[in-house]
């Protein structure tokens, strides 16, 4: 059990995707989060990969905090068995709460909502609003495709080369868990709170 982190956020799809490897990775990540004693912070739904991660944490005896905006609470089928569930007024408030509660961010495959969460927390790190680790997990090549967007922005002059150092692409869930376990937080004074 690791004491470096109290809670980790997982960003991922509200669908399962076409490749069974996505669902398998979500379940394995949930088991690993529980095994390390970290609380899962996630989008609060009971569907798709997000539901799979939460269910796996709960099955393994871990703690899950869901954060879901009011207007999505029925559309995403709110998870009724999480340890605690926060209902927010907006998507922005949802992200603020998830980011504030988390010590690290893990990105599994997903769609537009996952892109939104990843790029916002990445931008906040670029702006030095936090220095928490961000790991993109490359399940079946999905992570490399997401990273290609960042690489293209750098190549075309819309982002500094240092943007690539704001997050880490890892090969699989085991590598992500090992990276978090080995992470030594930077000592910083006076870090501003997240917006």
ABEGO torsion letter per residue (X at the ends): XBAABABBBBBBBABAEABAAAAAAAAAAAAAAAAAGBBBBBAGBABEAAAAAAAAAAAAGBBBBBBBBAAAAAAAGBBAABABBBBBABAAAAAAAAAAABABBBBBBBBAAAAAAAAAAAAAAAAGABABBBBBBBBGGAAAAAAAAAAAAAAAGABBAAAAAABBBBABAAAAAAAAAABBBBBBBGBBBBX
